[in-house]
Amino acid sequence: MTQVRQAVILAGGNATRLRPYTDRVPKALVDVGGKPILEHQVEWLAAEGVEHVVVSCGHLGEMMRRHVLGRSFPLQVSVAVEERPLGRGGGLKYASRALPFPDEPWLGLNGDILTRFPLADLARHHADSGALATLGVTALKSPYGIVGIAEDGRITGFKESPVLPHWINAGVYLFEPGMRDLLPDLGDHETATFPRLAEQGRLGAYEIDGYWKGIDTAKDLKEAHRDMRNLGWAA
């Protein structure tokens, strides 16, 4: 199957590094370019054929529930509120139980990223690889300018925030149905589940060829505002 019809968005963290923006609203509801991060994500997912999204949340979960109930979305959106913090892996597992197609692959998406790429390409890559889970990765961009230095100590030039020859977790995952049982009930899938799958050769990687931006700090938020305007994705 090259179309993914269902997704879980992880939106349960406290997002302390993005304060004061997250003092009163969940991180996924922080405004970027005139609309919440969540709505940017939902618009992309709907355009890529996703039909149902479950938002996994804990911190300020009732605010998220009210927001979703008060909005009209281009696909079906429901909210799973944790009674106690379950961690990212536990949150994925808990929310995935509410997905409408239990025998189909499902997408996991961190609630603090903005991305646009062909989801069908990820689905094809995942199916062809035979992996139990495929992790979207993106090239690492240095947050700092790089100084070029010659052997004699002379500075040869500068590169502002260059792309480095390394890959990072992009917070986008495509899971087979059986992945649900391997996720922890409590804890982080990236430390509890992914290393084990990697050792077994059952964890794939998909290199995202498209826009990606993680929003973790006020600087990230400022850059994302600029990007949304420049790309024409602002409200």
Summary of the structure (lengths in Angstrom):
residues: 235
radius of gyration: 18.4
end to end distance: 33.0
largest distance: 64.2
contacts: 744
relative contact order: 0.19
helix: 33%
strand: 30%
